[in-house]
């Protein structure tokens, strides 16, 4: 369940920014049935020609096991994603991101050739870029998680539920 919520947040964030997003894409149909792999989130910005594969995880397995799992996912992404956008001018490289809910990267910036991002970093990016209390731009209702985060930002609610003091400037 936590992963679905995380996937929804990621999908909303990229859609809000204008990306075309595909979620939970099964790839590599096997002759005997089933699929080789599921790709969690694929986001494509046609204007910037930016193509990103995001694979979130809330696991607590070792980095060795993660490396193997993400190698499989990122290899499948490189193999199958270009065929999902036939007729479009795609970048030559797919940006690949492993997004973790764990608190530490353990001095790692990459895994299986992809970038390691923590949920805290994604939330910082979102809070920095969504409209706040001085702006009168509401996030559209089709993005319920982002709207909730906008309310938190707008009303400056702290961890303990109390209102944070307003910053000058």
C-alpha positions in Angstrom: 0.0 0.0 0.0 2.8 2.5 0.8 4.4 1.9 -2.5 1.1 2.7 -4.3 0.8 6.0 -2.4 4.4 6.8 -3.3 3.8 5.9 -6.9 0.7 8.1 -6.9 2.7 11.0 -5.5 5.4 10.6 -8.1 2.9 10.3 -10.9 1.1 13.4 -9.7 4.3 15.4 -9.4 5.4 14.6 -12.9 2.0 15.1 -14.5 1.6 18.4 -12.7 4.9 19.5 -14.3 3.5 18.6 -17.8 5.0 15.1 -18.3 3.1 12.3 -20.0 3.1 9.5 -17.4 2.6 5.8 -17.6 2.4 3.6 -14.5 2.8 0.0 -13.7 3.7 -1.0 -17.3 4.2 -4.7 -17.8 7.0 -5.5 -20.3 8.6 -8.5 -21.9 5.6 -10.8 -22.6 6.9 -14.4 -22.1 5.8 -17.1 -24.5 4.6 -19.3 -21.6 2.7 -16.4 -20.1 3.4 -13.6 -17.7 5.9 -10.8 -18.1 9.6 -10.2 -17.6 9.1 -7.1 -15.5 6.9 -4.3 -14.3 8.1 -0.7 -14.7 6.6 1.5 -12.0 6.7 5.0 -13.5 7.7 6.3 -16.9 7.5 10.1 -17.4 8.2 11.9 -20.7 8.3 15.6 -21.3 7.8 16.1 -25.0 8.9 19.8 -24.9 12.2 19.1 -23.1 12.7 15.7 -24.6 13.3 14.3 -21.1 12.5 10.6 -20.5 12.6 9.3 -16.9 12.0 5.9 -15.4 11.3 6.0 -11.7 11.3 2.9 -9.5 10.3 3.6 -5.9 10.8 1.3 -3.1 10.1 1.2 0.6 12.1 -2.0 1.2 14.8 -2.6 3.8 16.8 -5.2 1.9 20.6 -5.1 1.5 22.2 -2.9 -1.2 23.4 -6.1 -2.9 19.8 -7.3 -3.3 18.7 -3.9 -4.4 21.5 -3.7 -7.0 20.3 -6.9 -8.6 16.7 -5.9 -8.6 17.3 -2.4 -10.0 19.7 -3.8 -12.6 16.8 -6.0 -13.9 14.4 -3.1 -13.8 16.7 -0.6 -15.5 17.8 -3.1 -18.1 14.2 -3.7 -18.9 13.5 0.0 -19.1 16.3 0.5 -21.6 15.1 -2.4 -23.7 11.3 -1.7 -23.7 10.6 2.0 -23.0 11.8 3.3 -26.4 9.1 1.1 -28.1 6.4 2.7 -25.9 6.7 6.0 -27.7 7.0 5.1 -31.4 6.9 8.0 -33.7 8.2 10.5 -31.1 11.6 12.1 -31.0 13.1 10.5 -27.9 16.3 11.3 -26.1 19.1 8.8 -26.6 19.4 8.2 -22.8 16.7 7.4 -20.4 17.2 9.0 -16.9 16.7 6.2 -14.4 15.9 6.9 -10.8 15.7 4.6 -7.7 13.6 6.4 -5.1 13.9 5.1 -1.6 11.9 5.9 1.6 14.9 4.9 3.7 16.7 7.7 5.6 20.2 7.1 4.2 21.9 6.6 0.9 24.8 4.9 2.7 27.2 7.1 0.7 25.6 6.0 -2.6 24.5 8.3 -5.4 23.8 5.5 -7.9 22.5 2.0 -8.1 22.6 -0.2 -11.2 23.5 2.8 -13.3 20.5 4.9 -12.0 20.4 7.8 -9.7 19.5 7.2 -6.0 17.0 9.7 -4.6 15.5 9.7 -1.2 11.8 10.6 -0.5 13.1 13.5 1.6 14.8 14.9 -1.5 11.6 14.5 -3.6 9.5 16.2 -1.0 12.0 19.1 -0.7 11.8 19.5 -4.5 8.0 19.5 -4.4 7.7 21.9 -1.5 10.2 24.2 -3.1 8.2 24.3 -6.4 4.5 24.2 -5.5 2.7 27.5 -4.9 2.7 28.6 -1.3 1.0 31.1 1.0 1.8 34.2 -1.0 0.6 32.8 -4.3 -3.1 32.4 -5.2 -2.6 29.5 -7.6 -4.4 26.3 -6.4 -3.1 23.0 -7.6 -5.9 21.4 -9.7 -8.2 18.9 -8.0 -6.9 16.0 -10.1 -3.8 16.0 -7.9 -5.1 15.3 -4.4 -1.8 14.5 -2.8 -0.1 17.6 -4.2 -3.1 19.7 -3.1 -2.7 18.3 0.4 1.0 19.2 0.4 0.1 22.6 -0.9 -2.2 23.1 2.1 0.5 22.0 4.5 2.9 24.5 2.8 0.3 27.3 2.7 -0.6 26.9 6.4 3.0 26.1 7.4 2.1 23.1 9.6 5.0 21.6 11.6 5.7 18.0 12.5 3.8 18.3 15.8 0.8 19.7 14.1 1.4 23.3 15.3 1.6 26.3 13.0 5.1 27.3 12.3 6.1 30.9 12.7 6.1 32.9 9.4 9.4 33.7 8.0 10.3 37.2 7.1 10.7 38.0 3.4 
